[in-house]
Amino acid sequence: QVQLVESGGGLVQPGGSLRLSCTVSGRPISRYATGWFRQAPGKEREAVAQINWSGGSTNYRDSVKGRFTISRDDAKNTMFLQMNSLKPDDTAVYFCALGEGSGWPYWGQGTQVTVSS
């Protein structure tokens, strides 16, 4: 059974930082692409950042480039999303996922990030 558990969300003021973690059990993340997605109220889920399976390539949505950094620790089977210079538009539920082929079959339950003064 594959389980992804996010942590690190919360309430932060604009300009602040948060670090999200996603601990995976049941699959070695080194064999998968790893990614972070988010969904704001009333909006569709959108991709935020991904690392390919080898760890050699990363992709970010334009609105977070230069502010967010995705990383992973294969030894701890954990992925991270460092979020700096947070804006109110970053408010959403953030999900981690494992990617395989053209899809993302495994998902965490989500963690709320709220950016507000």
C-alpha positions in Angstrom: 0.0 0.0 0.0 1.3 3.4 -1.0 0.9 6.2 1.4 2.0 9.9 1.1 1.7 12.1 4.1 2.2 15.9 3.8 3.2 18.2 6.6 4.4 21.7 7.2 1.4 23.7 6.1 -0.1 26.6 8.1 -0.8 30.3 8.3 2.0 32.7 7.2 2.1 36.4 6.5 2.9 37.7 3.0 6.6 37.5 2.4 7.0 34.7 4.8 8.3 31.1 4.2 7.1 27.6 4.7 8.7 24.2 4.0 6.3 21.4 3.1 7.4 17.8 3.5 5.9 14.6 2.1 6.9 11.3 3.5 6.2 8.3 1.3 5.8 4.7 2.3 5.2 1.6 0.2 7.2 2.8 -2.8 10.8 4.1 -3.3 10.5 7.6 -4.6 13.8 7.2 -6.5 11.8 5.2 -9.1 9.2 7.9 -9.6 8.8 11.5 -10.7 7.8 13.5 -7.6 5.6 16.6 -7.7 3.7 19.2 -5.8 0.3 20.5 -6.8 -2.2 22.9 -5.3 -5.9 23.7 -5.4 -7.4 27.0 -4.3 -11.1 27.3 -3.5 -13.2 27.4 -6.6 -10.2 26.6 -8.8 -8.8 23.6 -10.6 -5.8 21.7 -9.2 -2.6 23.0 -10.8 0.9 21.8 -10.9 3.4 23.7 -8.9 6.8 21.9 -9.2 8.1 18.5 -10.3 11.3 16.5 -10.3 11.8 13.8 -12.9 12.5 10.2 -11.7 16.2 10.6 -12.0 16.3 13.8 -10.0 18.1 15.5 -12.8 15.4 17.9 -14.0 12.9 20.2 -12.3 10.0 22.2 -13.6 8.1 25.0 -12.0 5.0 26.9 -12.8 5.9 30.5 -13.9 4.3 32.1 -10.9 6.5 30.3 -8.4 9.8 30.4 -10.2 12.5 31.9 -8.1 10.4 31.6 -4.9 9.8 27.9 -4.6 12.3 25.0 -4.6 11.4 21.4 -4.9 13.8 18.7 -3.6 13.8 15.2 -2.3 15.8 12.9 -0.1 15.8 9.4 -1.5 17.4 7.9 1.6 14.5 9.2 3.7 11.9 8.6 1.0 10.7 12.2 1.5 10.1 15.1 -0.9 10.1 18.8 0.0 8.8 22.1 -1.2 10.6 25.2 0.2 8.3 28.2 -0.3 9.7 31.7 0.1 8.3 35.2 -0.5 4.8 33.8 -0.1 1.9 35.8 -1.6 -1.8 35.6 -0.8 -2.3 34.0 -4.3 -0.3 31.0 -3.0 -3.1 30.2 -0.6 -4.3 26.7 -1.4 -4.3 23.1 -0.3 -1.0 21.6 -1.4 -0.7 18.0 -2.5 2.3 15.8 -3.1 2.2 13.1 -5.7 4.3 10.3 -7.3 4.4 10.3 -11.1 4.6 7.2 -13.4 4.5 7.4 -17.2 2.2 10.2 -18.2 0.1 10.1 -15.0 0.2 10.8 -11.3 -1.3 7.7 -9.7 -0.3 8.3 -6.0 -1.4 11.3 -4.0 -1.2 12.6 -0.5 -4.2 14.0 1.4 -3.2 17.6 1.2 -2.0 20.3 3.6 -3.5 23.8 3.9 -1.3 26.8 3.2 -2.8 30.2 4.0 -1.0 33.4 3.3 -2.6 36.3 5.0 -1.9 39.3 7.2 
